Amino acid sequence: MEIRDIRAVLFDMDGTLVDSDAAVERAWTVWSAEYGVLAADVLAIAHGSPAESTVDRICPDLSVDERAAAAVRQLELQYDDLSDVRATPGALEVLDVLDRLGRPWAIVTSADNRLAKVRLAVAGIEPPVLVTVEDISRGKPDPEGYLHAASLLGVPPQQCLVVEDAAVGLAAGHAAGAVTAGLKGLPADIQLTDLHQLAELLTTAWTEDSGVSDLTAG
């Protein structure tokens, strides 16, 4: 598979297009203190996963209703914590490349609809398609979110590029049959230093037949 054959790009939100890591960690740290668990244990598994999944793993002894309430509480801690939320380096650049070249793209996030919209608004990003945890029945690492986004765009998942910064998200993209691109040193079909690099790769692949489009290159 070559980049020039990719027909759509599916992005994760937090940590990929939106720099919200500090806000996420602050919320989970406060939540951990409230629920009497170690913040380090929570942060080790929370990034990229739906709040419900993290709560289920950290607090298995709680009842179903108690775990649901705990997940709601965690999201409540994040809604108004936007002081340092911004677009990640290269995010607006790569989205501009996609829009200029007429390539469809979507965001698939483990956040709920309210949180996704406020963070994207602060970051200055307006996705044509947004899939949140409320749109699916199974969150990452299940591929449902990415399969749903590909369907909404009308592109086979095998011709989509999934861009992620978390292992659970890359697992979801791989399970969906998509080509994967990993940030933060994570193993994937393409390893990216940042989204500036992805913008350059896509521009080169789609505007020049230069041979730089081999996904395994670089």
Buried (B, 14 or more C-beta within 10 A) or exposed (E): BBBBEBBBBBBBBBBBBBBBBEBBBBBBBBBBEEBEBEBEEBBEBBBBBBBBBBBBEBBEEBEEEEBBEBBEBBBEBBEEBBEEBBBBEBBBBBBEBBEEEEBBBBBBBBBBBBBBBBBBEBBEBEBEBBBBBEBBEEBBBBBBBBBBBBEBBEBEBBBBBBBBBBBBBBBBBBBBBBBBBBBBEBEBBBBBEBBBBBBBBBBBBBEEEEEBBEBEEE
